Amino acid sequence: MSAPLHAYRTALLYSLDDPARVGVDSSYRYLPDGLLLVEAGRIRAIDSAANLLPQLPAGTPLQHWSDTLIVPGFVDTHIHYPQTGIVGAGGEQLLDWLARHTYPAELRFADRDYAEQVARFFVAELLRNGTTSALVFPTVHPESVDAFFTVAAELDLRMLCGKVLMDRNAPPALCDTAQRGYEQSQALIERWHGRGRLGYAVTPRFAGSCSDAQLAIAGRLLREYPGVHLHTHLAENRKEVAWVRSLFPARSSYLDVYAHHDLVGPRSVFAHAIHLGDRDCRQLAASGAAVAFCPTSNLFLGSGLFDLGRAERLGLKVGIGSDIGAGTSFSLLQTLNEAYKVEQLQGRTLDPFKALYLATLGGARALGLDDRIGSLAPGHEADFVVLDWQATPLLQFRLQQAQSLAERLAVLLTLGDDRVVRETFVAGQSRHRRDAN
């Protein structure tokens, strides 16, 4: 029997392309009274309700919301699930923060049961905030990867994750060896990559925690398993950059450390990338690699301001990342609120349609998954979020003054948080409902 057709009626909005490339007016599609048809976990059709309603087969279930907006599910391009318990742990910048807060928290993830407990809470938070796909850091422990993928598989989530590779400059209990890292990663790839909607990411923590042998192993895994991703950190903090330079004196830059080991390519995602020269940015763009812009963590740790304008000029792929737990909110709406302020501090304005793009289609492109997620176009997987324009008294009052869709969207991105997410759908199934008992 064929899967049943379901219809959802409300306002619909999704990105068609990057506003920086095609202009704002050509970058999105908006249907003020739209109809979304979902079948077998995919979007079958989208159009105005007036056009599609007469074509609906008799008996098709129809859900009709008022004062709501459906957008694609949000895509978080950089987040650490083991750091959920240290959100808001302040007082230091990056390297000291890792030593004082992160590494002690990650030691607990050798316990498979504990890792799964955190993974379940973490995934529930993602869905409560409308995030349906993410590129996720676990820990060095294979148990942490198994726990996360087990939870994601139960909910049929489109997720990427992979064991952290780290063999120096960290507590001994969090360090592996290059060979053990290779063997454990290989086993995890063969167990999880391509299972359902799951994908594997080879994950050296960052150059400072990896020897040349460890980075060489990461490159070997990418060659042996060409469908996997590469996920790591790059040039987040000035002190970190100087430290990496001292660790790899033969390399011309931080990025060159990775490039030397064939880690820079179209399936590579580098978190932060704040303190880079133009040459390295051009190399990233030419390789097809992507950057995760993480405004809340960049501000919380005092790391710096990502230059989105330069990334646009050079054609560099960029997605948005919450970077929990240096990041301070699971909500990509709140993360985009901070991205707007980062742009203002550099004399630019973040257009609301660009913000929407970063959190949906832009994130999907950064992950090389834009043929599957990040859009409401027919054929895409039916990951979408129902947003409530009336979620809070302030939002309701403020939107009475709004004169355009752009202003309404900008207000939503400024005042919105998890309360705005009325319902989250994953592969056509409701996985979070705000008002459920």
Secondary structure, 3 states (H helix, E strand, C coil): CCCCEEEEEEEEEEECCCHHHHCHHHCEEEEEEEEEEEECCEEEEEEEHHHHHHHCCCCCCEEEEEEEEEEECEEEEEEEHHHHHHCCCCCCCHHHHHHHHHHHHHHHHHCHHHHHHHHHHHHHHHHHCCEEEEEEECCCCHHHHHHHHHHHHHCCCEEEECCEECCCCCCHHHCCCHHHHHHHHHHHHHHHCCCCCEEEEEEECCHHHCCHHHHHHHHHHHHHCCCCEEEEEECCCHHHHHHHHHHCCCCCCHHHHHHHCCCCCCCEEEEECCCCCHHHHHHHHHHCCEEEECHHHHHHCCCCCCCHHHHHHHCCEEEECCCCCCCCCCCHHHHHHHHHHHHHHCCCCCCHHHHHHHHCHHHHHHCCCCCCCCCCCCCCECCEEEEECCCCHHHHHHHCCCCCHHHHHHHHHHHCCHHHEEEEEECCEEEEECCCC
